[in-house]
């Protein structure tokens, strides 16, 4: 009933301008009630007394976590965000209310742990986005968002959406952003808006690469941008040469800091070689084909139906890595070799396999 009332109010958004303080408070109260109803529902559904009575199936059957986030939190926060600065006080209050209720669910409804962790990361991001004056508070909320998203990534390593969130808040560290966007693109379930976000990330870098960033970092990211956008081979050669010639002195200047950045360069390079998970890339398709073979074998060994495996299930671990090495070098992944290095005389990069070459 509360959710229905909220949707009804929201359908009249054009009338929700220049609201008085009391009207804002009433609107916040409706959402607080809706959140509390959701909280009670989850607490009841997962209470020990209900075990074995079918109640635990209800949240999934009626998509309750998604409904709580969409109707109970996100749409209202977006409404408040578009009415800043007049709505600032109410937005802050609502973020803190939502955060405390979600944190309570994190403690009490462990079956939906991943959902609550991601919600807390999203709420921290909203709080970060509206903090402009106090740099200390910005840093606190940035670290809070990063903390929750890293936990979510540990629990769901094959979900690109989490990497996408981490990439957004990694700004202005462009190498880390490229690494995280790359992880999103090659994830088992990439974020739907990944390509659009990556293009938005690359455009200003190509335009202002010379002035804003360290030469080694900007040349590396710009080289990746040229590959992603299928642009000039001459430009790609220019940026890759800049990167190679400045890398050694950059590592010396970075000192111990390069220990964390080195794997980010390496991870992004792997994604670049596979054309960021493009389904026309032979190498990437060979890896996916082999992954499917291993899934089938895994199911046969454990007596599981392949169709019942989650879509983002990935065979991992040292054994898998060894099998991929053997299959690749014995040329048995798909029964066909990679295309030879491209001899195309075109000015721009023309195909996915040319990028691998």
N, C-alpha and C positions, 0 to 999 in steps of 0.2 A: 504493500500500500504506500509506504514512504517512497520507494523507488518510483512508482507510478506518478506520485505527486511531483517528485523532482523532475522527471522527464517532461511533465506537463508545464512546469514553470520554465524549464530551459527552452521549450519550443517558442516561448514568447521573449526571446533574448533581446529583441529590438526595444522592448519596454523596460529593460533592466539598465537604463542609463540614468545618471544623476540620482542614484538612490540615496536616501537619507541614512544616517547611522543606524537607526532602529531597524530599517528595512534590511540593511546588510547583516545585522545581527540575527534577524529572523531567518534570513537565507542560510547563514552559517549554521544556525541551530537545526535546520532541516537536514543538512548534510551530516552534522554531528550525530543526529538521531539515526540516520541511515547507516553510518559507520558502526554505531553501537548495536544496531539490529544485526548487522553482518557478524560482528564480533560474537554476539550471543549465539547466532546460528552455528558458527564454526565451533565454538566451545561446546555446544550441545551435541553437534554431530560427531565430534571426536572424543566425547566424554567416555571414560572406561565402561560406564554402565550400558552404553549403547552398542558395545562391541557384539557382533554377531546378529544384529537386528536389522541390518541393511541401511542404517542411517549414514554410515561412512561413504556410501556410494552417492549420496545426494549432492555434495559440493561439485563433484565432477559431472554428474548427470545434468545439473542445471547451470554449469559454468559459473559457479558462484565467485571464485577468486577473480576471474576476469570482470564480472559484473561489479564486484566491490571496487576494483581499481578504476573501471571506466566511469560508472555512475556515482560511486561514492567519493572518489578522489580526483581523478584526472580532469574530467570535463569542468568541474568547478574551479580547479586551480587554473585551467586555461582561461576560463571566464574572468577570474580575478586578475590574471596576468595581463589580459587585454584592456583592463580598466585601471591599470596603474597610472599615476601614483595614488589616486583616491582610495583604492582598495588595499593599499599596502598593509595597514594594520590588521585587516581581516584575513589577508593572505598569510601573514606571519602566524597569526593565531591558529588558522586552519592547518597549516603545515605542521605545527607542533602537536596539535590534537591528533592528526592522522598518523604522525610519526610514533606517538606514544601508544596508540591503539594497535598499530602494526607491530611494534616491538613487543606488546603483550601477546599478540598472536604467535609471534616468533617463539616465545617462551612456552606457550601452552598448546599450540597445534603443530607438532613437529612433523606431521605427515606432509605438510605443505611448506616445508622449510625453504625450498628454493624460491617459491613465490614471494614469501615475506621478505627474504633477503634482497631480491630484486626491487621490490616495492620500496624498501628503506633506501636503497641506492638512488632510486628515482626521486624520492622525496628530498633527499640531501641535495640532489642536482637542482631541484626547484628552489631550494633555500639558497644555494650558491648563486643561482642566476639573478636573484633580486638583491644580493648583497653587493653594494657598490662602494659604500663609504669606508667600511672597516676592513682593511686588508687582513688583519688577524682573523676575523670571523670568516672571511673568504677562504683563507688557508685551512681553517678548521673544517668547514663544510666540504671543501674540495677533498681533503683527506678522508672525511667520513664517507663521501660518495665512492671514492676509490676503494676504501676498505670493504664496503658491501659488495661492490661489483667484482672485486677480486675473489671474494668468497663465493659469489655466484658463478664466476668462471671456473673455479675449482670444482664446484658441484656439477656444472654443465659445460664441460670443455668443448663440446661439439656444437654449441649454440652460438652462432655468429652475432646475434643481437647484443650479447653481453660485451663482446669485444668492441662492437660498435659504440656502446656507451662509454667504455674506457677510452676509446680513441678520441671522442668528443672532448672529454675532460683532460686529455693529455696536452692540449694546446698550452703553450707554444712550442712544445718539444716535438718538432716535425718528424724526426726519425722514429720516435716512439709512436706517433700518430700513424705513420706509414706502416709500421710493423703491426699495429692493432687492426687497422683497416684491412691489411693483407690477411690477417688471421680470420677476420670476418668473411672475406671473399672466398677463402678456401675451406671454410667450415662445412660440416655435414649439413647444417641448416643455416645458410647465410641470411643475414638481415635483408628484408625486401628492398629497403632503400639504400643498400650498400653502394651500388654503382653511382647513384646520384650524389651521395655524400662524398665519395672519393673524388669525383669530378670537381665538386665544390671546394674540396680541400686542395686539389692540384692547381686550380686556375690562378689564384693570387701568387702562388709560389713561382710559377713560370713567368709571371709578369714582373715580380719584384725580387727575384732570387739573388741578385747581386748585392743588394743593399741591406737586407734585414737579418740575414742569418749567417752563421759560420759557413765558409766556402765548402768544406768537405760535406757537411750535412745537406746544404741546399743543392749541391751538384748531384748528390746521390738521389735525393727525392725528385729532383727535376728529371734525371735519367729515367726513373720509374714512371714519371708522368708521361714522358715521351712514348714509352712502351705501351702504357695503358690507353693513351689516346691515339695510338698508331700514327705518330707524327714523324718528323724528319730524321732520317738516319744520320745526317751530318750533325744535327743538334744532339742526338743521342751520343754520338762519338765524342763531341765536345765535352758534354757533362761527365761521361764516364772517364774520360782522360783526366779531367779536373779532379775527379774523386780519387783516382788511383795515384796521381802525383802528389796529392796533399794528405793522403791517409796516414802515412807514417809519422809525419810531424804532428798531425792532429791527435794520434794515439799518445804520443809523448806528452803533449800538453794536457790531455785529458787525465792521464795518470790512472789511478784506481777506478775512476768514474767510467772508464771504458769497459770494465768488467761486466757491467750491466748493459751497456749500450751495444757491445759487440754482438751478443746473440740477437739483438733487434735488427742489426744490419744483416746478419746471416739469415734470419727468418724471412725478412723482406726479400732477400735475394732468391730464396727458394720459391717464394710466391711469384716473383718476376719470371723465373725460368719456366714456371708452369702457366705463364700468362694469367696470373691471378685467378686460377680455377676456371678458365674459359672452357666451355664444353666442346670447342673445336680444336682444343690443344691435344695433340697425340699423347704427349707424356702424361698429362693430367688424366686423360681417359684410360691410359694403361694402368695408372695407380688405382683409379676407381674400379676398373674391371677386376683387378687383382684383389681389391678389398672385398668385392662381392663373392669371389671364389673362397676367400678365407671365412667370410660370414657363413657361407653354405657349409663349409667343412666344420666350423665351430658348432653349428646347429646339429649336424649329423652326430658329432662326438657327444653332445650333451642331450640329444633327443628332443630338441626344440624345433617348433615350426618356424621357418624363416619369416613367414608372413606376420608372425606375432612379435618379431623383434621391433623395437622402436626405430623410427626412420633415421634418427641420428646416431644409431648404434655404430661404433667403430671398433674394429679389432686393433688392439694396441699392445705395447710392450716390446721388450727386446726380441722375443721370438718372431713377432710380426716384422720387425725391422730386418732381421736376418733373412726371412723368407722373401721380402721384397728385393733385397740385394741379390740373392741367388736367382730369383725369377727374372730380374732385370738383366743381369749380366749373361744369363744363359738364354736370353731372348725368348722367354716363355710366357711373358705376361699376357700378350695378345697374339703372339705368333707372327708379329710384324715389327720391323725395325723402325726407329724414328726416321723421319725424312732427313735427307742430307742437308747440310748447311745451305741456306738460301743464296742463290746467285742472282737474285732479282736486281735489275738496274734501276728500278723505280726509286724516286726520291724519298717517298714515305714508306714506312713499314706496312706491309700489305697483308700478312697472314699471321695467325696465332703460332704456327710452327716456326715461322721466321723469327719470331720473338724468342722462342726457346733456343734457336741457333745463335 
